[in-house]
Amino acid sequence: MFSQSDIDILRLICWCQFVKPESLNSLSTPVERDNLFDMGLIQFHKKSESFTLTKKGSSFLQKIFTLPDLTKSYHKDTVDRRLRLTNLALTAYKGAINIFTTTPEELSDAPSLFLSAITRGRGSNPWGSTRVAAIAHLGDLICAVHYVCPGIGKVALTDELTAFSNQTAQFPGSKRAFLFAGESYKDILTELEADTQADSKLISYGGAYQCLQLPVHLLSCDDTGAVQLQIMAQPDYRTRLARAALKEEYQPPPLDVPVWDAIYRDRPLVIAADMDLRRLDAAIQAARGRGIKKITVAALEGQARTVLIPRYQAAGQARVFALTKEAIMEVTDRPPVPYTPPRTQFLTEKGDVVDAPPIRIPGKAGGQAGGKARPLV
């Protein structure tokens, strides 16, 4: 019988198509993956050094779930794009976001994320040539998610906005935002601060970042980013975090300065755990307009250390604090650590167990570290 961890690993490999072994180290053990190999449910693709799902694995999952109708390609550029998408999907999964959706309509249940690749490449393509990687429903936010890294290229911003609007029309009351994800905050900022010159209707991500009217959040695809998503999945997370962090010292911000989240000891306080740096910049500018030289900023420790302290505290614009575990838990109702699947017995929606298919005996084909994988050339 399968554990919840076993089934989630199979689903992650199915939705992502290519998953590096090291990406799963915090979610499963080599022994658990060996079992999936021995049952013929997954295999190892040597050229990409990644796990992929076998036909047997796909048939097995199809008996339990509705699977995405994905076209698989082993072309290097396609595989590289899929691996970037895997970084995003795994971060969302560790952020306790449901990524196992097959239509945009399933985003009605928040928090959830829909990968645009699921409806690309077959029949009518609602995304056209846009570069949106996913749509995420986080608390009271609907986000267009883009993967941003150095050299990622340019976008047709008007087309991106049109596709985003069309694919989220069923959520008319939700706030809209962009979420720029990348391997690290530094990677994202490197691209955003590069040349912003436009070419006909194409514009760099740096140019898009400057001219977008919607909020733009940055997301590091790592454990810090996973906790960031857990926070952003909560409605009204900024006010609730400010109250949880300041307790009896909390004072509401002036009504005419919405970019501040509280007043703390006569200084504006901004909750920056969602990494909306343009909002933070606006908060600093508003403070200067009122003769306040330095504001207070609260964020996750990883965000403070890698971005906020060197970018804002070192420049004398802000005093940066790390949110405590207790303050975050008061808002998210869970420890601020990445989600990991339980190793308890997997049960279907009807409460049934799922039996393992007959285990095949591994051949002599070479494997990979920590597993007996049959390589897929």
C-alpha positions, -999 to 999 in steps of 0.1 A, spaced: 0 0 0 11 36 -7 18 64 16 6 100 10 42 108 4 45 81 -23 14 94 -41 24 130 -39 59 123 -54 43 105 -83 19 134 -88 47 160 -86 66 141 -113 35 138 -134 26 175 -132 62 188 -136 74 161 -161 111 165 -151 122 166 -115 158 166 -103 166 141 -76 179 167 -52 147 186 -55 128 158 -38 153 151 -10 132 170 16 100 152 5 111 116 2 140 92 9 161 73 -16 146 41 -4 111 54 -10 121 64 -46 138 30 -51 104 14 -44 87 35 -71 115 25 -95 112 -11 -87 75 -10 -94 81 6 -128 63 38 -120 92 62 -125 124 62 -145 156 83 -147 162 105 -178 200 106 -181 204 137 -203 184 159 -180 194 140 -149 158 140 -138 130 117 -128 101 112 -152 69 92 -150 66 59 -169 35 49 -189 28 24 -162 30 52 -136 7 74 -156 -18 46 -160 -17 39 -123 -23 75 -113 -51 78 -138 -71 53 -119 -71 76 -89 -70 112 -102 -77 133 -133 -43 139 -148 -32 169 -169 -31 164 -206 5 173 -212 27 170 -243 62 157 -234 92 168 -253 128 158 -247 142 188 -266 168 205 -244 152 240 -244 119 225 -235 134 204 -208 152 235 -194 118 254 -193 101 225 -176 129 223 -149 124 260 -142 87 254 -139 94 225 -116 113 249 -92 81 270 -91 57 241 -87 78 225 -59 80 258 -40 42 262 -42 37 226 -31 60 233 -1 40 264 5 9 242 11 -6 254 -22 -26 229 -42 -8 226 -75 -27 195 -87 -52 214 -108 -61 206 -144 -83 236 -153 -83 273 -144 -117 268 -129 -102 248 -101 -86 279 -88 -118 288 -70 -105 267 -41 -77 288 -26 -48 284 -21 -42 268 -55 -20 272 -85 -27 263 -122 3 256 -145 -4 272 -179 16 244 -196 -14 221 -190 -35 239 -216 -7 247 -240 2 226 -271 -31 208 -275 -60 222 -295 -69 258 -288 -42 276 -269 -57 303 -247 -23 316 -237 -10 324 -272 27 333 -271 26 347 -236 52 337 -210 29 333 -180 40 302 -161 10 298 -138 -20 315 -123 -21 314 -85 -51 321 -61 -36 332 -28 -60 344 -1 -77 375 -17 -51 377 -45 -51 363 -81 -16 363 -94 0 359 -128 32 340 -121 63 344 -143 96 328 -139 123 354 -141 161 348 -144 190 365 -160 187 364 -198 151 352 -197 141 374 -226 113 399 -233 75 399 -230 46 414 -249 30 431 -219 -3 439 -235 -7 402 -245 2 391 -210 -24 414 -194 -51 403 -218 -45 366 -213 -44 371 -175 -77 390 -176 -94 364 -198 -82 334 -178 -93 349 -145 -126 364 -155 -144 340 -132 -129 358 -102 -142 394 -107 -139 405 -71 -103 394 -64 -73 417 -63 -49 412 -92 -11 411 -90 20 397 -107 44 373 -90 79 372 -105 95 339 -93 131 328 -97 159 307 -83 167 334 -58 156 370 -51 191 380 -63 185 363 -96 152 380 -101 166 415 -92 196 410 -115 172 407 -145 148 434 -133 177 459 -129 192 451 -163 186 471 -196 149 481 -198 149 492 -235 118 481 -254 119 465 -288 87 472 -308 60 457 -286 84 436 -266 97 448 -233 122 434 -208 110 422 -174 128 452 -159 107 474 -181 76 455 -173 84 458 -136 87 496 -139 55 502 -159 30 476 -145 2 493 -127 -6 461 -108 14 451 -77 45 429 -84 57 404 -58 91 386 -60 93 349 -50 125 330 -43 120 293 -52 134 279 -20 122 273 16 119 310 23 97 314 -8 75 285 5 69 302 38 62 335 19 34 317 0 20 303 32 17 339 44 3 353 12 -23 326 12 -39 342 42 -65 370 37 -54 405 49 -20 390 59 -3 424 63 -26 438 89 -28 405 108 10 401 108 15 437 120 -9 431 149 7 398 157 42 412 156 35 444 176 8 432 200 -1 460 224 22 484 207 3 482 174 -12 515 161 -31 516 129 -15 536 100 -30 569 87 -59 563 64 -43 584 37 -11 563 36 -22 528 25 14 517 19 21 517 56 8 488 77 11 502 112 28 529 133 55 515 157 71 538 182 63 569 160 77 553 129 58 537 99 60 499 98 58 480 66 52 442 63 75 431 34 71 394 37 53 394 4 83 410 -13 64 438 -30 95 461 -32 78 488 -52 53 492 -23 82 494 1 98 521 -20 65 540 -20 63 537 18 98 551 22 89 580 -1 57 587 18 77 588 50 102 613 36 73 635 25 63 637 62 98 643 74 105 608 86 140 596 75 137 560 84 109 534 85 106 500 102 103 469 80 94 434 90 99 403 68 111 367 68 147 362 80 159 350 46 144 380 29 159 404 54 194 388 52 196 386 14 177 416 2 162 440 27 192 447 50 217 452 22 192 472 0 174 493 26 190 492 60 225 497 47 213 527 28 198 542 60 163 540 47 149 514 71 154 493 102 148 457 92 134 431 116 127 394 111 92 382 119 91 358 148 79 322 145 51 330 169 38 360 149 38 340 117 20 311 133 -7 334 146 -16 343 111 -10 310 92 -19 286 120 11 264 111 48 265 118 68 286 93 85 257 76 80 241 42 52 216 40 63 179 37 39 151 28 30 127 56 41 91 54 7 79 66 -13 55 45 -28 71 14 -66 70 11 -87 79 -19 -116 104 -16 -139 74 -9 -116 63 19 -102 33 0 -65 22 1 -45 18 -31 -25 -14 -36 9 -14 -52 11 -30 -86 33 -61 -89 69 -53 -82 93 -60 -110 128 -71 -104 153 -44 -114 177 -53 -142 213 -45 -144 208 -12 -161 228 16 -144 212 37 -118 218 70 -100 229 80 -66 206 66 -39 184 46 -64 182 17 -88 168 37 -117 165 22 -151 180 50 -172 159 66 -200 183 78 -227 
